[in-house]
Amino acid sequence: MGSLGGEERPEARRRRPRFLCLHGFRTSAEIMRKQVVGKWPADVTARLDLVFADAPFPAEGKSDVEGIFDPPYYEWFQFDKGFTEYRNFDKCLAYIEELMIKDGPFDGLMGFSQGAILSAALPGLQEQGLALTRVPKIKYLMIIGGAKFLSPTVAEKAYANKIACPSLHFIGDNDFLKTHGEKLIESCVDPFVIRHPKGHTVPRLDDKSLEVMLRFLEKIEKETFEHASTDVDEKEVCL
C-alpha cells in the first residue's frame, strides 16, 4: 500500500542491515550483546539491526568468562584438542538455519571467536548447497577474532572458492588466533581489516578503526538500500 501523502519517498525505504550475531565458545547471546553494544559507539550500533542468539548446546565445561560474565554459557558445537574433529556440527548448521527462518531475513552474520569461525565458513557451505539452503544468500560478514576451520573435510568445502561477500575483520596483535585470522583474510575477495593492540576480545573502536568501520557500513548500507529499492520495484511490477 502507498502512503496517503502520495508516492513513497526513497528514504522511506531505507532499513538497517540486519545481522545474526553468533557469540564465542561457552558464552551467550547476552554476553556478546554486552561485548559489542557496550564497547562500540551508539552511532555505529544504531546503524545495524543486530539479533543476538544463544548457541544450541549448554557448555560442557568451564567457561573462560566465568567470574566476568554471568551464566548460562553455550557452545555452537564441540571439537577435539586439534580442532579437526567436531561433534554436533550438522545439528549446529540446522539450528542456525532455523534461527534465520524464524527471525530473518538477514543480510549478514557477525561472529566472535567460535561464532566468527562458523560465520566465515557459512557463505562457502551455503554456496556448495551444504548449509542454509532455505534462506537468502549471506551478503556480508563481520568477523571478530576469527579463523579458518582446520578440518580438511569442512575446509575443502567451506573455502572451495574465495569468500566473495564484503567482510569486516578484527585482528588483535595479541590474539592467539591472529595467524589463522590473517589466513582467513587471504581467502576473502573484499575484506575490510581493523587491527587493534588487544588480544582475543571484541575491541573498542579508536579513530583509525572507526574510520574503517564507517567505510564498511557505508558500503553495506548503500547496497542494502539498492537491494530494497529493487525489491520494491519488482513488487510494483507484479502489482
N, C-alpha and C positions, 0 to 999 in steps of 0.2 A: 504494500500500500504506500502511496506517496503521502507527503506531508500536506497539511491543509494550507500551508503557506506557498504552495506551488511546487516547482521542481526541486528535488532534494539537492542540497549543496554538496560538492565533492568532499569538503572537510567533514561532513556528517557521516561519511562512510568510513572514516578513519577508525582504526581499532589498534589496540596494543598487541604486539606479537606475543603469542601465548606459548609458554614453555612448561613442560612437565619436568619437575626437578627431582633428581634421584640422589639421595643422600649417601654418605660414606658408610663404610663397613661398621656394623654394630653401633649405629647412631639412630637417627629417626628424622621424620619429616619436620618435626618441631625444632629439632636441633639445627637442621640445615636452614630453616627459616631464620633462626637467630643468628646463624653464621653469616648469612647473606644480607638480610634486611637490617640486621644490627650493625653491619660494618660498611655497607655501601651507601652513598648519598641518596637521599629521598628522591632527588631529581633524576637519578638513574633507575631505581626500582619502580618509580611511578610510571616509567615508560614501558614497563614489561608487565605482562599478566602472568604471574608465577603461581603454579599449582604444585605444592609440596606433598609428596606421597610417601607413606611408610612402605618399606620393603615387605615381602610376603612372609618371611621367616623370622621368628624370635631369635635373638642372639644365642648361639650355642656355647659361648664362652665369655670371658671378661672383656668389657669394652675399654678402649683406650681413653674414652672421655668420662669414664666413671669418676665421680667426685668433682667434675667440671660441669657436666650437664646431667640432668635428672633422667632416669629410665622412664619408660621402657626403651630397649635398644633392639634394632632389627638388622638383618643382613639379606642381601639380594639372592645370594647363592653361597655354597660352601666350596672350599678348594683345599688342595694339599699344600705341603710346605714349598714345593717348587712352583706353585701357581700354574700347573699344567693339567691338572685333573680336577673336574668340577662335579659337584652334586647339585641336583635340582635346577640346573641351568635352563632346561627346556620349560620347566614349570615357571621359572622366573620370566622368561620371554612371553609366555602365555598370559601371565599376570599383568605385565606391563601393557600388553595389547588390550586387555580388558579395561585397564585404567584409562587408556587412550580412547576407547569406545565410549566409556561411561562419562568421562569428564572433558573429552575433546570436542571439536578437533583441536590439535596442537600444531603450531608452526615449527617448534623445535624442542630440543632436550637440553637441559642444564644438569651437569653431574659433577659431584665431588668424589674423589678417591675411587672406591669401588663403583660408585654411581657414574663417575666420569669414564672409567674403563668400559663400562657397559654402554653408556651413551654413545661413545665414539665408535663402537662396533655395530651399533644397530642400523645405521644407514646402509652399510655394506650387506648385512644379513637381510635387510629389507629388499635391497636391490636384487639379491640372489633368490628371493622368494622363500627365505628360511625363517623370517620373523615379520611381525607387523603387516601381514598380508591383507588385513581387513580395515586398515586405517590409511589416511592420506600419507603421502611421502614426507619424510622428515626433511625440512628445508634448512634448518640452522642448528648449530651446536655451540654450547658454552661449556668448555672442559676445564675444570679446576683440579689440578693435581692428578692428571690422567696418565694413561699409558696404553700400550697395546696389549691384547691378550697374548700370553706366551704359548698357549696350547696350539700346536700346529693344526689340529682338527677344526678349531674355531678360527684361527688366524688366516688360514688359506681361503676361507670363505668370507670373513668379515673385511679383509683387506685385499681381495682379489683385484679390485680396481681402486684407484685413489678416491678419497672421500671428496666428492665434488661440491657438497653444500658449503656455504660460508661458515667458518668456525672460528671461535674465540678461545684461545688457550692461555691459561695462567701457569707459568713456570717459576717455581721457587728456587732460589740459589742453593738453599739448604734442604730441599725436598729430596727424600730418599728415592723418589720416582723420577727425578729430574732427567736422567739419561733416557729413560723409557718415554717420558713426555716429549723429549726432543725427537725421538724416532717417530712418534705419532704425528708430529707436525710435518715431518717429511712425507707422510702419506696423505697429506691434505692439499687440495688444489688451491684453496683460497683462505689460508689461515691468517688471522689477526693474533698477535702474540703480546701478552703482558708479562713482563719479567719483574719479579719482586725479590727482596732480600730475605724473606722468611722461609720457613720450612713447609711441611705438608699441612697446609691450612688454607682457609679462604682469606685472602689478604684484603686489607683496606686499600682504597684507591688513592694514590698520590697524584700529583698534577700530570705526570707523564702517562701513567696507566689510565687515568681518567680520559685523557685525550684519545687513546686507542679505543677505550670502551665506547666513547661517544661516536667515533667513526664507524664502529661496528653497528651501533644502534641506528645511526642514520641510514646505513646501507639496508638493514633488515626492515626498518620502518618504511623506507621507500618501496621496497619490494612487496611488503605486506599490503601497502596501500594500492599498489598496482594490481596485485592479485585480487584484492577486494573489489576494485573497480571493474576488472574483467569479469568477475563472478556476477556483479550487479548487471553489467551489460548483457551477459549471456541470459540471465533471468528475464530481463526486459524483452529480449528477442523471443524467448519462449512464450512470454505472455502475449 
